Amino acid sequence: MIFITGPYYSGKRAFARALFGWSEEELAVNAVLDAQKLAENEDNLEALADRLSAHPVVIAVEVGGGVVPMDPLERKNRERAGRLACLLAARAETAVRMCCGLPEILKGELPCG
């Protein structure tokens, strides 16, 4: 599994599409999009990470680099999203962080095309 993370609008989806030559529809079928949202209200993050890592690509918005929410539930969901990202990165063969449309390989190697 390739785990792709980064801030909103950093080019995560475009990178995945270009990497595999997928259309937008193929991306929606083959990848998990917005994995951080799946962590909301999820108590068993290990099981969620196991299920998600069965997909070829998992994309999540990086949520830890900003203002800490005042709302306790929002803080808890942000913490869950961060913990899920750590679990996914640990399970991934390749982990990529996107910034300004540029990929930074954090772990592993990109597949040869």
Phi, psi and omega in degrees: 000141174256124178257124181241124181226168179155173181295169174306142174056038179261358178101018182299310182291318179298321178297313180299317179298314181294322182299320183253356182071030183271149168281174177299322179292318179295323177299315181297329181279320189266343185240156170267121181257143177055050181301332181300330179291332180289340180283341181300130178061018179262123181271330182255082182291329178299313180294320177298315179298321177298315180296315183292326183290353174284346179274153181292329182221135174233128182242132179220142174284135176284119188250356189273357187253062181198197180290135178287125181298145176284328182290126182301322179292320177296320177298316181296318179293324177294319177296317178300317180298318178295318178295320177298318178300319178297318179295319179293317179298322179294326182276340186287144169287325181224134175237131184232135173250128179262140175212121179055036179079004181252129179276137172243116181281115181268333185206139175074203181224154176284146178293145178284137183256000000 
